[in-house]
Amino acid sequence: MTWTEKLLIIMQFGRRSLVNFWIFLEQEVHQILMI
């Protein structure tokens, strides 16, 4: 999935998933940094 698709799915969950969104972002960043 692309970044835009992930963002749209996350936005559909609403504000309650902001914490999950940041956790997801950290995981993505770690994966990018590891490469």
mmCIF file of the N, C-alpha and C atoms, coordinates in Angstrom:
data_MODEL
# 
_entry.id   MODEL 
# 
loop_
_atom_site.group_PDB 
_atom_site.id 
_atom_site.type_symbol 
_atom_site.label_atom_id 
_atom_site.label_alt_id 
_atom_site.label_comp_id 
_atom_site.label_asym_id 
_atom_site.label_entity_id 
_atom_site.label_seq_id 
_atom_site.pdbx_PDB_ins_code 
_atom_site.Cartn_x 
_atom_site.Cartn_y 
_atom_site.Cartn_z 
_atom_site.occupancy 
_atom_site.B_iso_or_equiv 
_atom_site.pdbx_formal_charge 
_atom_site.auth_seq_id 
_atom_site.auth_comp_id 
_atom_site.auth_asym_id 
_atom_site.auth_atom_id 
_atom_site.pdbx_PDB_model_num 
ATOM 1   N N  . MET A 1 1  ? 0.833   -1.198 0.000  1.00 0.00 ? 1  MET A N  1 
ATOM 2   C CA . MET A 1 1  ? 0.000   0.000  0.000  1.00 0.00 ? 1  MET A CA 1 
ATOM 3   C C  . MET A 1 1  ? 0.870   1.250  0.000  1.00 0.00 ? 1  MET A C  1 
ATOM 4   N N  . THR A 1 2  ? 0.340   2.285  -0.606 1.00 0.00 ? 2  THR A N  1 
ATOM 5   C CA . THR A 1 2  ? 1.082   3.543  -0.650 1.00 0.00 ? 2  THR A CA 1 
ATOM 6   C C  . THR A 1 2  ? 0.797   4.360  0.609  1.00 0.00 ? 2  THR A C  1 
ATOM 7   N N  . TRP A 1 3  ? 1.607   5.415  0.804  1.00 0.00 ? 3  TRP A N  1 
ATOM 8   C CA . TRP A 1 3  ? 1.434   6.269  1.983  1.00 0.00 ? 3  TRP A CA 1 
ATOM 9   C C  . TRP A 1 3  ? 0.034   6.884  2.004  1.00 0.00 ? 3  TRP A C  1 
ATOM 10  N N  . THR A 1 4  ? -0.452  7.312  0.836  1.00 0.00 ? 4  THR A N  1 
ATOM 11  C CA . THR A 1 4  ? -1.763  7.975  0.797  1.00 0.00 ? 4  THR A CA 1 
ATOM 12  C C  . THR A 1 4  ? -2.869  7.002  1.191  1.00 0.00 ? 4  THR A C  1 
ATOM 13  N N  . GLU A 1 5  ? -2.753  5.752  0.725  1.00 0.00 ? 5  GLU A N  1 
ATOM 14  C CA . GLU A 1 5  ? -3.769  4.752  1.071  1.00 0.00 ? 5  GLU A CA 1 
ATOM 15  C C  . GLU A 1 5  ? -3.761  4.482  2.570  1.00 0.00 ? 5  GLU A C  1 
ATOM 16  N N  . LYS A 1 6  ? -2.552  4.380  3.152  1.00 0.00 ? 6  LYS A N  1 
ATOM 17  C CA . LYS A 1 6  ? -2.452  4.144  4.592  1.00 0.00 ? 6  LYS A CA 1 
ATOM 18  C C  . LYS A 1 6  ? -3.045  5.322  5.360  1.00 0.00 ? 6  LYS A C  1 
ATOM 19  N N  . LEU A 1 7  ? -2.750  6.542  4.920  1.00 0.00 ? 7  LEU A N  1 
ATOM 20  C CA . LEU A 1 7  ? -3.259  7.726  5.608  1.00 0.00 ? 7  LEU A CA 1 
ATOM 21  C C  . LEU A 1 7  ? -4.778  7.786  5.543  1.00 0.00 ? 7  LEU A C  1 
ATOM 22  N N  . LEU A 1 8  ? -5.350  7.442  4.381  1.00 0.00 ? 8  LEU A N  1 
ATOM 23  C CA . LEU A 1 8  ? -6.804  7.472  4.246  1.00 0.00 ? 8  LEU A CA 1 
ATOM 24  C C  . LEU A 1 8  ? -7.450  6.472  5.186  1.00 0.00 ? 8  LEU A C  1 
ATOM 25  N N  . ILE A 1 9  ? -6.868  5.273  5.268  1.00 0.00 ? 9  ILE A N  1 
ATOM 26  C CA . ILE A 1 9  ? -7.412  4.241  6.164  1.00 0.00 ? 9  ILE A CA 1 
ATOM 27  C C  . ILE A 1 9  ? -7.320  4.697  7.614  1.00 0.00 ? 9  ILE A C  1 
ATOM 28  N N  . ILE A 1 10 ? -6.172  5.280  7.983  1.00 0.00 ? 10 ILE A N  1 
ATOM 29  C CA . ILE A 1 10 ? -5.983  5.744  9.361  1.00 0.00 ? 10 ILE A CA 1 
ATOM 30  C C  . ILE A 1 10 ? -6.953  6.871  9.679  1.00 0.00 ? 10 ILE A C  1 
ATOM 31  N N  . MET A 1 11 ? -7.158  7.776  8.728  1.00 0.00 ? 11 MET A N  1 
ATOM 32  C CA . MET A 1 11 ? -8.053  8.917  8.959  1.00 0.00 ? 11 MET A CA 1 
ATOM 33  C C  . MET A 1 11 ? -9.489  8.436  9.176  1.00 0.00 ? 11 MET A C  1 
ATOM 34  N N  . GLN A 1 12 ? -9.850  7.311  8.564  1.00 0.00 ? 12 GLN A N  1 
ATOM 35  C CA . GLN A 1 12 ? -11.204 6.793  8.715  1.00 0.00 ? 12 GLN A CA 1 
ATOM 36  C C  . GLN A 1 12 ? -11.463 6.331  10.141 1.00 0.00 ? 12 GLN A C  1 
ATOM 37  N N  . PHE A 1 13 ? -10.407 5.933  10.853 1.00 0.00 ? 13 PHE A N  1 
ATOM 38  C CA . PHE A 1 13 ? -10.578 5.450  12.224 1.00 0.00 ? 13 PHE A CA 1 
ATOM 39  C C  . PHE A 1 13 ? -10.846 6.600  13.199 1.00 0.00 ? 13 PHE A C  1 
ATOM 40  N N  . GLY A 1 14 ? -10.470 7.803  12.819 1.00 0.00 ? 14 GLY A N  1 
ATOM 41  C CA . GLY A 1 14 ? -10.749 8.951  13.667 1.00 0.00 ? 14 GLY A CA 1 
ATOM 42  C C  . GLY A 1 14 ? -9.610  9.284  14.618 1.00 0.00 ? 14 GLY A C  1 
ATOM 43  N N  . ARG A 1 15 ? -9.892  10.219 15.501 1.00 0.00 ? 15 ARG A N  1 
ATOM 44  C CA . ARG A 1 15 ? -8.859  10.741 16.396 1.00 0.00 ? 15 ARG A CA 1 
ATOM 45  C C  . ARG A 1 15 ? -8.374  9.699  17.390 1.00 0.00 ? 15 ARG A C  1 
ATOM 46  N N  . ARG A 1 16 ? -9.226  8.734  17.726 1.00 0.00 ? 16 ARG A N  1 
ATOM 47  C CA . ARG A 1 16 ? -8.845  7.743  18.732 1.00 0.00 ? 16 ARG A CA 1 
ATOM 48  C C  . ARG A 1 16 ? -7.639  6.925  18.295 1.00 0.00 ? 16 ARG A C  1 
ATOM 49  N N  . SER A 1 17 ? -7.395  6.858  17.002 1.00 0.00 ? 17 SER A N  1 
ATOM 50  C CA . SER A 1 17 ? -6.299  6.032  16.504 1.00 0.00 ? 17 SER A CA 1 
ATOM 51  C C  . SER A 1 17 ? -5.018  6.839  16.294 1.00 0.00 ? 17 SER A C  1 
ATOM 52  N N  . LEU A 1 18 ? -5.007  8.084  16.778 1.00 0.00 ? 18 LEU A N  1 
ATOM 53  C CA . LEU A 1 18 ? -3.805  8.904  16.603 1.00 0.00 ? 18 LEU A CA 1 
ATOM 54  C C  . LEU A 1 18 ? -2.594  8.251  17.241 1.00 0.00 ? 18 LEU A C  1 
ATOM 55  N N  . VAL A 1 19 ? -2.800  7.634  18.406 1.00 0.00 ? 19 VAL A N  1 
ATOM 56  C CA . VAL A 1 19 ? -1.686  6.959  19.083 1.00 0.00 ? 19 VAL A CA 1 
ATOM 57  C C  . VAL A 1 19 ? -1.185  5.818  18.216 1.00 0.00 ? 19 VAL A C  1 
ATOM 58  N N  . ASN A 1 20 ? -2.105  5.027  17.674 1.00 0.00 ? 20 ASN A N  1 
ATOM 59  C CA . ASN A 1 20 ? -1.709  3.924  16.791 1.00 0.00 ? 20 ASN A CA 1 
ATOM 60  C C  . ASN A 1 20 ? -1.008  4.464  15.552 1.00 0.00 ? 20 ASN A C  1 
ATOM 61  N N  . PHE A 1 21 ? -1.465  5.638  15.083 1.00 0.00 ? 21 PHE A N  1 
ATOM 62  C CA . PHE A 1 21 ? -0.860  6.254  13.903 1.00 0.00 ? 21 PHE A CA 1 
ATOM 63  C C  . PHE A 1 21 ? 0.598   6.605  14.160 1.00 0.00 ? 21 PHE A C  1 
ATOM 64  N N  . TRP A 1 22 ? 0.879   7.181  15.343 1.00 0.00 ? 22 TRP A N  1 
ATOM 65  C CA . TRP A 1 22 ? 2.258   7.558  15.650 1.00 0.00 ? 22 TRP A CA 1 
ATOM 66  C C  . TRP A 1 22 ? 3.125   6.327  15.842 1.00 0.00 ? 22 TRP A C  1 
ATOM 67  N N  . ILE A 1 23 ? 2.564   5.272  16.454 1.00 0.00 ? 23 ILE A N  1 
ATOM 68  C CA . ILE A 1 23 ? 3.307   4.013  16.611 1.00 0.00 ? 23 ILE A CA 1 
ATOM 69  C C  . ILE A 1 23 ? 3.641   3.464  15.230 1.00 0.00 ? 23 ILE A C  1 
ATOM 70  N N  . PHE A 1 24 ? 2.658   3.518  14.325 1.00 0.00 ? 24 PHE A N  1 
ATOM 71  C CA . PHE A 1 24 ? 2.863   3.056  12.956 1.00 0.00 ? 24 PHE A CA 1 
ATOM 72  C C  . PHE A 1 24 ? 3.951   3.887  12.270 1.00 0.00 ? 24 PHE A C  1 
ATOM 73  N N  . LEU A 1 25 ? 3.924   5.194  12.472 1.00 0.00 ? 25 LEU A N  1 
ATOM 74  C CA . LEU A 1 25 ? 4.935   6.066  11.869 1.00 0.00 ? 25 LEU A CA 1 
ATOM 75  C C  . LEU A 1 25 ? 6.332   5.705  12.356 1.00 0.00 ? 25 LEU A C  1 
ATOM 76  N N  . GLU A 1 26 ? 6.454   5.474  13.657 1.00 0.00 ? 26 GLU A N  1 
ATOM 77  C CA . GLU A 1 26 ? 7.764   5.130  14.218 1.00 0.00 ? 26 GLU A CA 1 
ATOM 78  C C  . GLU A 1 26 ? 8.274   3.832  13.607 1.00 0.00 ? 26 GLU A C  1 
ATOM 79  N N  . GLN A 1 27 ? 7.385   2.853  13.429 1.00 0.00 ? 27 GLN A N  1 
ATOM 80  C CA . GLN A 1 27 ? 7.786   1.581  12.832 1.00 0.00 ? 27 GLN A CA 1 
ATOM 81  C C  . GLN A 1 27 ? 8.254   1.795  11.397 1.00 0.00 ? 27 GLN A C  1 
ATOM 82  N N  . GLU A 1 28 ? 7.528   2.622  10.653 1.00 0.00 ? 28 GLU A N  1 
ATOM 83  C CA . GLU A 1 28 ? 7.905   2.903  9.263  1.00 0.00 ? 28 GLU A CA 1 
ATOM 84  C C  . GLU A 1 28 ? 9.268   3.581  9.213  1.00 0.00 ? 28 GLU A C  1 
ATOM 85  N N  . VAL A 1 29 ? 9.475   4.550  10.088 1.00 0.00 ? 29 VAL A N  1 
ATOM 86  C CA . VAL A 1 29 ? 10.752  5.279  10.113 1.00 0.00 ? 29 VAL A CA 1 
ATOM 87  C C  . VAL A 1 29 ? 11.896  4.334  10.461 1.00 0.00 ? 29 VAL A C  1 
ATOM 88  N N  . HIS A 1 30 ? 11.677  3.460  11.432 1.00 0.00 ? 30 HIS A N  1 
ATOM 89  C CA . HIS A 1 30 ? 12.722  2.515  11.816 1.00 0.00 ? 30 HIS A CA 1 
ATOM 90  C C  . HIS A 1 30 ? 13.081  1.617  10.641 1.00 0.00 ? 30 HIS A C  1 
ATOM 91  N N  . GLN A 1 31 ? 12.071  1.179  9.887  1.00 0.00 ? 31 GLN A N  1 
ATOM 92  C CA . GLN A 1 31 ? 12.325  0.324  8.724  1.00 0.00 ? 31 GLN A CA 1 
ATOM 93  C C  . GLN A 1 31 ? 13.147  1.071  7.685  1.00 0.00 ? 31 GLN A C  1 
ATOM 94  N N  . ILE A 1 32 ? 12.815  2.343  7.474  1.00 0.00 ? 32 ILE A N  1 
ATOM 95  C CA . ILE A 1 32 ? 13.536  3.147  6.485  1.00 0.00 ? 32 ILE A CA 1 
ATOM 96  C C  . ILE A 1 32 ? 14.981  3.358  6.936  1.00 0.00 ? 32 ILE A C  1 
ATOM 97  N N  . LEU A 1 33 ? 15.159  3.638  8.220  1.00 0.00 ? 33 LEU A N  1 
ATOM 98  C CA . LEU A 1 33 ? 16.506  3.898  8.732  1.00 0.00 ? 33 LEU A CA 1 
ATOM 99  C C  . LEU A 1 33 ? 17.367  2.639  8.701  1.00 0.00 ? 33 LEU A C  1 
ATOM 100 N N  . MET A 1 34 ? 16.736  1.487  8.850  1.00 0.00 ? 34 MET A N  1 
ATOM 101 C CA . MET A 1 34 ? 17.485  0.228  8.884  1.00 0.00 ? 34 MET A CA 1 
ATOM 102 C C  . MET A 1 34 ? 18.032  -0.133 7.506  1.00 0.00 ? 34 MET A C  1 
ATOM 103 N N  . ILE A 1 35 ? 17.367  0.375  6.460  1.00 0.00 ? 35 ILE A N  1 
ATOM 104 C CA . ILE A 1 35 ? 17.808  0.043  5.095  1.00 0.00 ? 35 ILE A CA 1 
ATOM 105 C C  . ILE A 1 35 ? 19.148  0.714  4.809  1.00 0.00 ? 35 ILE A C  1 
# 
